[in-house]
Amino acid sequence: MTTTIGIVGAGIAGLHLALYLQKHGIGVTLYSDRAAEELSSGKLPSSVALMGATLGRDGELGTNHWERPELGTFAVDIRVAGDPPLVLHGALTQPFLFIDMRVYLPTLMKDFTSRGGKLVVARCTAADVGRLAAGSRRCSRVSRSALPTSSPSAGSSPGSFAGSASRTHS
Ligand SMILES: Cc1cc2nc3c(=O)[nH]c(=O)nc-3n(C[C@H](O)[C@H](O)[C@H](O)COP(=O)(O)OP(=O)(O)OC[C@H]3O[C@@H](n4cnc5c(N)ncnc54)[C@H](O)[C@@H]3O)c2cc1C
């Protein structure tokens, strides 16, 4: 029997795990509540500093598209107001890298699908997980109001879920 792993959530953790399993020849279906276009045209979800361990994984997975010596945060200065102020300076042994998550996550989704990975756009509930484990490939239908707010691009609005709980990108 061929093993296929389902992963719910295409943040950094879900994408790295999916790409890692894929690299080792294990079939993966990745479920994301937002399509790449919705992520790239939506609000900035958070400003994540990619630290050494994350950048190391990106290197191993072939997903560090931003590896250039001039990019990175090499030191941190903290100043806490007071009399006297508290001032701390730290040089980082492993620089941080800030990549806009509206660029980073869609880029890794594209890496995953271009290598043959299956990405299903659907919001999965806890109850769906049991059904997925039993062999179903779909998450239950979701009402528009249950979806997170974002600024979806034309043609990819949550409304396009009508009639189908999920969309597959591969
Ligand atoms: C303002 C802010 C700043 C931060 N700064 C840093 C930082 O500098 N460095 C750092 O390491 N971390 C930082 N973090 C934490 C950072 O968000 C996490 O490190 C990282 O994004 C976690 O990735 P994740 O994949 O575990 O989760 P998430 O990024 O939360 O990804 C989960 C994904 O799953 C999707 N999802 C959720 N539920 C479902 C569902 N039911 N069905 C389908 N899809 C679903 C979500 O839409 C999301 O895309 C910050 C967080 C915030 C809010």
The ligand as an SDF file (V2000), in Angstrom:
LIG
                    3D

 53 58  0  0  0  0  0  0  0  0999 V2000
    3.0710   39.6070   14.2890 C   0  0  0  0  0  0  0  0  0  0  0  0
    3.8280   38.2970   14.3360 C   0  0  0  0  0  0  0  0  0  0  0  0
    5.2220   38.3070   14.2170 C   0  0  0  0  0  0  0  0  0  0  0  0
    5.9390   37.1020   14.2590 C   0  0  0  0  0  0  0  0  0  0  0  0
    7.2990   37.1510   14.1230 N   0  0  0  0  0  0  0  0  0  0  0  0
    7.9910   35.9980   14.1120 C   0  0  0  0  0  0  0  0  0  0  0  0
    9.3960   36.0150   13.9050 C   0  0  0  0  0  0  0  0  0  0  0  0
    9.9930   37.0680   13.7600 O   0  0  0  0  0  0  0  0  0  0  0  0
   10.0580   34.8350   13.8490 N   0  0  0  0  0  0  0  0  0  0  0  0
    9.3870   33.6520   13.9990 C   0  0  0  0  0  0  0  0  0  0  0  0
   10.0310   32.5900   13.9240 O   0  0  0  0  0  0  0  0  0  0  0  0
    8.0720   33.6280   14.2310 N   0  0  0  0  0  0  0  0  0  0  0  0
    7.3660   34.7540   14.2910 C   0  0  0  0  0  0  0  0  0  0  0  0
    6.0240   34.7280   14.4710 N   0  0  0  0  0  0  0  0  0  0  0  0
    5.3910   33.4820   14.6550 C   0  0  0  0  0  0  0  0  0  0  0  0
    5.1330   32.9800   13.2660 C   0  0  0  0  0  0  0  0  0  0  0  0
    3.8140   33.3190   12.8960 O   0  0  0  0  0  0  0  0  0  0  0  0
    5.4100   31.5400   13.2350 C   0  0  0  0  0  0  0  0  0  0  0  0
    6.7800   31.2770   13.5420 O   0  0  0  0  0  0  0  0  0  0  0  0
    5.1440   30.8840   11.9130 C   0  0  0  0  0  0  0  0  0  0  0  0
    4.3600   31.6300   11.0340 O   0  0  0  0  0  0  0  0  0  0  0  0
    4.4390   29.6470   12.3230 C   0  0  0  0  0  0  0  0  0  0  0  0
    4.2370   28.8920   11.1610 O   0  0  0  0  0  0  0  0  0  0  0  0
    3.2220   27.7310   11.1950 P   0  0  0  0  0  0  0  0  0  0  0  0
    3.3320   27.0790    9.8440 O   0  0  0  0  0  0  0  0  0  0  0  0
    3.4420   26.8790   12.3940 O   0  0  0  0  0  0  0  0  0  0  0  0
    1.7900   28.4020   11.4280 O   0  0  0  0  0  0  0  0  0  0  0  0
    1.0140   29.4810   10.5680 P   0  0  0  0  0  0  0  0  0  0  0  0
    1.9090   30.4670    9.9340 O   0  0  0  0  0  0  0  0  0  0  0  0
   -0.0680   29.9760   11.4690 O   0  0  0  0  0  0  0  0  0  0  0  0
    0.3880   28.6100    9.3790 O   0  0  0  0  0  0  0  0  0  0  0  0
   -0.7760   27.8610    9.5230 C   0  0  0  0  0  0  0  0  0  0  0  0
   -1.4960   27.9190    8.1910 C   0  0  0  0  0  0  0  0  0  0  0  0
   -2.5870   27.0190    8.2250 O   0  0  0  0  0  0  0  0  0  0  0  0
   -3.7320   27.6560    7.7370 C   0  0  0  0  0  0  0  0  0  0  0  0
   -4.8550   27.0320    8.4040 N   0  0  0  0  0  0  0  0  0  0  0  0
   -5.2330   27.2060    9.6860 C   0  0  0  0  0  0  0  0  0  0  0  0
   -6.3050   26.4450    9.9620 N   0  0  0  0  0  0  0  0  0  0  0  0
   -6.5990   25.7680    8.8250 C   0  0  0  0  0  0  0  0  0  0  0  0
   -7.6150   24.7960    8.4970 C   0  0  0  0  0  0  0  0  0  0  0  0
   -8.5140   24.4170    9.3930 N   0  0  0  0  0  0  0  0  0  0  0  0
   -7.6340   24.2730    7.2280 N   0  0  0  0  0  0  0  0  0  0  0  0
   -6.7170   24.6580    6.3010 C   0  0  0  0  0  0  0  0  0  0  0  0
   -5.7290   25.5850    6.5790 N   0  0  0  0  0  0  0  0  0  0  0  0
   -5.6710   26.1240    7.8260 C   0  0  0  0  0  0  0  0  0  0  0  0
   -3.5600   29.1090    8.0980 C   0  0  0  0  0  0  0  0  0  0  0  0
   -4.2850   29.9600    7.2370 O   0  0  0  0  0  0  0  0  0  0  0  0
   -2.0550   29.2900    7.8890 C   0  0  0  0  0  0  0  0  0  0  0  0
   -1.7460   29.6520    6.5600 O   0  0  0  0  0  0  0  0  0  0  0  0
    5.2680   35.8880   14.4230 C   0  0  0  0  0  0  0  0  0  0  0  0
    3.8680   35.8790   14.5220 C   0  0  0  0  0  0  0  0  0  0  0  0
    3.1580   37.0740   14.4800 C   0  0  0  0  0  0  0  0  0  0  0  0
    1.6530   37.0400   14.5840 C   0  0  0  0  0  0  0  0  0  0  0  0
  1  2  1  0
  2  3  1  0
  2 52  2  0
  3  4  2  0
  4  5  1  0
  4 50  1  0
  5  6  2  0
  6  7  1  0
  6 13  1  0
  7  8  2  0
  7  9  1  0
  9 10  1  0
 10 11  2  0
 10 12  1  0
 12 13  2  0
 13 14  1  0
 14 15  1  0
 14 50  1  0
 15 16  1  0
 16 17  1  0
 16 18  1  0
 18 19  1  0
 18 20  1  0
 20 21  1  0
 20 22  1  0
 22 23  1  0
 23 24  1  0
 24 25  2  0
 24 26  1  0
 24 27  1  0
 27 28  1  0
 28 29  2  0
 28 30  1  0
 28 31  1  0
 31 32  1  0
 32 33  1  0
 33 34  1  0
 33 48  1  0
 34 35  1  0
 35 36  1  0
 35 46  1  0
 36 37  1  0
 36 45  1  0
 37 38  2  0
 38 39  1  0
 39 40  1  0
 39 45  2  0
 40 41  1  0
 40 42  2  0
 42 43  1  0
 43 44  2  0
 44 45  1  0
 46 47  1  0
 46 48  1  0
 48 49  1  0
 50 51  2  0
 51 52  1  0
 52 53  1  0
M  END
$$$$
